[in-house]
Amino acid sequence: MRVGVFGGTFDPIHVGHLIVAEEARVSLELDEVLFVTAGQPWLKESRKITEGRHRMAMVERAVESNANFRSSDVEINRPGPTYTVDTLAEMRHNLGQRATLYLILGLDSFRELHRWHHPERLFQMCKMVGVSRPGSQDLDLRALDDITPGASAGVTLLETPLIGVSAADIRRRLSEGMSIKYQVPECVEDYIYEHGLYRNHTVSGSSLSKEDSPR
């Protein structure tokens, strides 16, 4: 079984996430893609994140129409800071050794991989997949060999449509009363308005391209 692991804060999930996941599923012939909603990413402790139950609910609604997509609450239910190595270990335990895990990351995440918790273990636990996105289309894979020898050889790079949509910009638009139609699935848009999310959001100075990276 070939399982894609696509993690992020998903605050909120948007069409760019879904397009990347579907491109990875088709290109890598994945049986399913798990959308892992982050609990409290330790690299984002300085930024206020929307309550987990709301982010999880939006992901569940967004992936419901795709039989090959599934939401995962493995990090939402874990107390304290969340680390990708712990998530992969739990998934490995649940899925068994017959499953091959593919960790799907934006190229900008690879540039910060050395800051992650035990990044060298990631290359032992799964196959690493890098996808391009606006503002980040190039990556010097050789830099990964500083994390663990031979790491660069184990990375698969995928070209996906460059959709200039970001969660940070969606939050800004909502706080300013602007439309987000077609930037998120309609069911997500309905949920946001139903629960009054992001109306009082304060725009931070964080990079849009790194907004939804896991850790």
C-alpha positions in Angstrom: 0.0 0.0 0.0 1.4 3.4 -1.0 0.3 6.2 1.3 0.9 9.9 0.9 1.3 12.0 4.0 0.4 15.6 3.5 0.7 17.7 6.7 0.0 21.3 7.4 -1.8 23.7 9.7 -4.5 24.0 7.1 -5.6 27.4 8.5 -7.6 27.1 6.3 -7.3 24.3 3.8 -7.6 25.7 0.2 -7.7 24.6 -3.4 -3.9 24.7 -3.7 -3.5 22.0 -1.1 -6.1 19.8 -2.9 -4.4 20.2 -6.3 -1.0 19.4 -4.9 -2.3 16.3 -3.2 -4.1 15.0 -6.3 -1.1 15.6 -8.5 1.1 13.6 -6.0 -1.5 10.9 -5.8 -1.6 10.4 -9.6 2.1 10.9 -10.3 3.2 8.5 -7.5 0.4 6.1 -7.9 -0.7 6.5 -4.3 -3.5 4.4 -2.9 -4.5 7.3 -0.7 -3.4 10.6 0.7 -3.7 11.4 4.4 -4.2 15.1 5.2 -2.6 15.5 8.6 -3.9 18.6 10.4 -1.2 19.9 12.7 -1.8 20.3 16.4 0.7 22.9 17.7 3.7 22.9 15.4 6.7 23.9 17.5 8.2 26.0 14.7 5.0 28.2 14.7 4.6 28.7 18.5 4.9 32.4 18.0 1.8 32.6 15.8 -1.8 32.1 17.0 -3.4 29.2 15.1 -7.1 28.6 14.8 -8.5 26.1 17.2 -7.8 22.5 16.0 -11.4 21.4 15.9 -12.2 24.1 13.3 -9.2 23.3 11.1 -9.9 19.6 11.3 -13.5 20.1 10.4 -12.6 22.1 7.3 -10.2 19.4 6.2 -12.8 16.7 6.7 -15.2 18.6 4.5 -12.7 19.5 1.8 -11.5 15.9 1.3 -14.9 14.2 1.6 -15.6 14.2 -2.2 -12.4 12.4 -3.1 -12.4 8.7 -2.4 -8.6 8.6 -2.3 -8.3 11.4 0.3 -8.6 10.9 4.0 -8.2 13.3 7.0 -6.1 12.3 10.0 -6.4 13.5 13.5 -3.2 11.9 14.7 -1.6 15.3 15.5 -4.7 17.1 16.7 -5.2 14.5 19.4 -1.6 14.6 20.6 -0.9 17.0 23.4 2.0 19.5 23.3 4.2 20.4 20.3 3.8 18.1 17.3 6.7 16.6 15.4 6.6 14.9 12.0 8.9 12.1 13.1 6.4 11.2 15.8 3.5 11.3 13.4 5.3 9.0 10.9 6.2 6.6 13.7 2.5 6.4 14.8 1.4 5.9 11.2 3.9 3.2 10.7 2.6 1.4 13.8 -1.0 1.7 12.6 -0.5 0.8 9.0 2.1 -1.9 9.4 5.3 -2.6 7.5 3.6 -3.3 4.2 2.7 0.3 3.8 5.1 2.7 2.1 4.9 6.2 3.3 5.5 9.2 1.1 6.0 12.5 2.9 4.8 15.4 0.6 6.5 18.7 1.3 6.9 22.1 -0.5 10.4 22.8 -1.7 10.7 25.6 0.8 10.2 23.1 3.6 13.2 21.2 2.4 15.3 24.3 2.8 14.4 24.4 6.5 14.5 20.7 7.1 17.7 21.0 9.2 15.7 22.9 11.8 13.1 20.1 12.2 13.1 17.6 15.0 15.4 14.7 14.1 15.3 15.4 10.4 17.7 12.5 9.6 15.1 10.0 10.8 12.6 11.2 8.1 14.8 9.7 5.4 14.7 6.3 7.2 11.0 6.3 7.8 9.5 7.4 4.5 10.1 8.4 0.9 10.5 12.2 0.6 8.6 14.1 -2.1 9.2 17.7 -2.9 6.6 19.8 -4.8 7.1 23.3 -6.3 4.8 26.2 -5.4 4.8 29.9 -6.0 8.0 31.5 -4.9 9.8 28.2 -4.5 10.6 26.3 -7.6 14.2 25.4 -7.2 16.1 23.3 -4.7 19.7 22.3 -4.3 19.2 18.7 -3.2 22.9 18.4 -2.3 22.3 20.5 0.8 20.2 17.6 2.2 23.3 15.5 2.4 24.4 17.6 5.3 21.5 16.2 7.3 22.4 12.6 6.5 24.7 11.2 3.8 22.9 10.2 0.6 19.7 12.0 1.5 19.5 13.9 -1.8 19.3 10.6 -3.7 16.1 9.6 -1.9 14.0 12.7 -2.8 11.4 12.7 -5.6 10.7 16.1 -7.1 7.2 16.7 -8.7 6.1 19.6 -10.8 2.6 20.7 -9.9 0.4 23.6 -11.2 1.6 26.8 -9.5 -1.6 28.1 -7.8 -1.0 31.5 -6.1 -3.3 30.9 -3.2 -2.1 30.9 0.4 -3.8 30.4 3.8 -2.3 33.7 5.0 -3.7 35.7 2.2 -7.1 34.0 2.6 -7.1 35.0 6.3 -6.2 38.6 5.3 -9.0 38.8 2.8 -11.5 37.5 5.3 -10.4 40.0 7.9 -10.9 42.8 5.3 -14.3 41.5 4.2 -13.1 40.4 0.8 -14.3 37.4 -1.2 -12.5 34.1 -1.0 -14.8 32.3 -3.5 -13.0 29.7 -5.6 -9.9 29.9 -3.4 -11.4 27.3 -1.0 -13.9 24.6 -1.6 -17.5 25.8 -1.2 -18.0 23.6 1.8 -15.0 25.2 3.5 -16.2 28.7 2.6 -19.6 27.9 4.1 -18.0 26.6 7.3 -15.8 29.7 7.7 -18.8 32.0 7.4 -21.0 29.8 9.6 -18.5 30.0 12.4 -17.2 33.5 11.9 -13.6 32.5 11.4 -10.8 35.0 10.6 -13.0 38.1 10.9 -10.7 39.6 13.5 -7.5 38.1 12.2 -4.4 40.2 12.5 -2.1 39.8 9.5 1.4 38.6 10.6 4.7 39.2 8.8 5.2 35.5 8.1 6.1 34.3 4.6 3.2 33.2 2.5 5.2 30.4 0.9 6.0 28.8 4.2 2.6 29.2 5.7 1.4 25.6 5.6 4.6 23.7 6.1 4.7 21.0 8.7 7.7 20.5 10.9 
